[in-house]
Amino acid sequence: MAPTAEKLPLTVTVISLNAETQIGELLASVGFADEVLVVDSGSADGTVGIAESRGARVIRKDWLGYGRQKQFAVSAAKNDWVLCLDVDERVTPRLAQSIREALAGGRFKAWRVARRNRFLGAWLAHGEGYPDWTLRLFHRAHASWSNDDVHEAVLTTAEVGRLDGDLLHDSAEDVATYMTKQNRYTTLHAQALYRQGVRAGYVKLFVNPVVRFLKFYVVKLGFLDGGPGFAHVVIGCNNTFHKYLKLIELQKAGK
């Protein structure tokens, strides 16, 4: 029998809410970390019980917004190296090995991973679906989450590397649920832009969705993903349209 690989001095952080159908698969994919920390914002299902039964440390924390909630988890981790994941994501074996090599090498203090999205039953390979590079692995002395309520991002001044292997993103939502979530996100994003002093007109309302479509469907070959790829890009363009439409509404209401 091959020896069991030593666990990494790494904390996997997860924020959760009513994720009992998803969190088990996530936890099964991160056994290489010596700590998994789940910050739960009030689940009414079996999420907490599943997490604890899989050996995760659970902290209950009222919802702060996406950026602040994720940074709270980072601050509560026992390790300085953190890998921040969502409940509907899975670490592939190749990515796990790449993380192990990255921590052993010590070249960078922050790393991006290639997130691969599943939509309408298909794993996307182009457009916005892949490779959706996102910064998730970092040393917390050199990076932190932004305070954004939505579309949060990891901020760092350090040089950022890229890991091999994929982070699989499978939300397992039906289209109606997915669209409801996108509607909520565009509202929050429009509100954040308005607070930041960003303003939009009808030209941007028209131009930005078109530019987004050309970028992801044509330049980044989203058309090669067939129907699911087309639908994924169109929904993204629809999000851009609604974000700026809601921003214009806020501008008019604020006058």
Buried (B, 14 or more C-beta within 10 A) or exposed (E): EEEEEEEBEBBBBBBBBBBBBBBBBBBEBBBBBBBBBBBBBEBEEBBBEBBEEBEBBBEEBEEBBBBBBBBBBBEBBEBBBBBBBBBBBBBBEEBBBBBBEBBEEEEBBBBBBBBBBBBBEBBBBBBBBBBBBBBBBBBBEBBBBBBBBBBBEBBBEEEBBBBBBBBBBBBEEEEEEBBEEBBEBBBBBBBBBBEEEEBBEEEBBEEBBEEBBEBBBEEBEBBEBEEBBBBBBBBBBBBBBBBBBBBBEBBEEEE
